Amino acid sequence: MKSSKLLSLLLATAGLFFFAGCSTSTQKGVVMPGADIAAIKSFYIVHVPEDGRKINQLIADDLVARGYRATTGEATAKPTDVDAVVTYNDKWMWDMTMYMIQLDIQFRNPKTEIPLATGQSVRTSLVRKSPKLMVEEVLNQIFQKAGITPAPALGGK
């Protein structure tokens, strides 16, 4: 009788650790010293050629909804009259369906490509969010670190 209770306790503990590992989320934002994010009024989001999910457009749409001017396209078509260039990296995983596990966004100086600010969201399967909401989450992190009040939730699924 004792060994079956011990086995049940061990299985329950192992299950707890398993599910805790599957329900992790982290968000962070960093603004580089001396970067004036509040002065940025226009963005150009560089489309990653391998991105067939149009994350670049989600970023542009979010920035426009916040009141910024934002355009998107290929790296070779980068305009010269923007205040910041936005680059991103999205990572996807399979767990019954494909989902975005990580999104990194960088604001860069358009002339030097030096990062001005970076943000990241990592969400494992049990706490996954839609790409639209992860974009919002990352941009909120960047703007919060810059002392800019984030826009209200744009709503996405």
C-alpha angles and dihedrals in degrees: 000000000000094000093053090052090048091048091049091050092049092049092048091049092048090049091051092053091046094053093041088057091051094052102060126132131171131179128184142165132195129192115198117238111271095015113134103207091168089065092060112103102157133045137189114203113208111221114228105227092222092053107104092164094070097235086159090063092048089054092047092048092050093050092048090050087055090055100260128126108247133173131173139205145114123327091247092058096053110146120229096221101069127107096219140013116220122212126180144184122205124192123197134198137189121237108148086315134020113270136172108256097177139019124185121187126186130192108209137190104257093222102042102022088226111149116255096180139353135199136185140190123190118186125173123211101277093050098036122147132194117273089249092056092044090054089051091048094052094046090048089054092052095046093045091053088050090053093250117135108242119242117257116272110291092205122231139157 
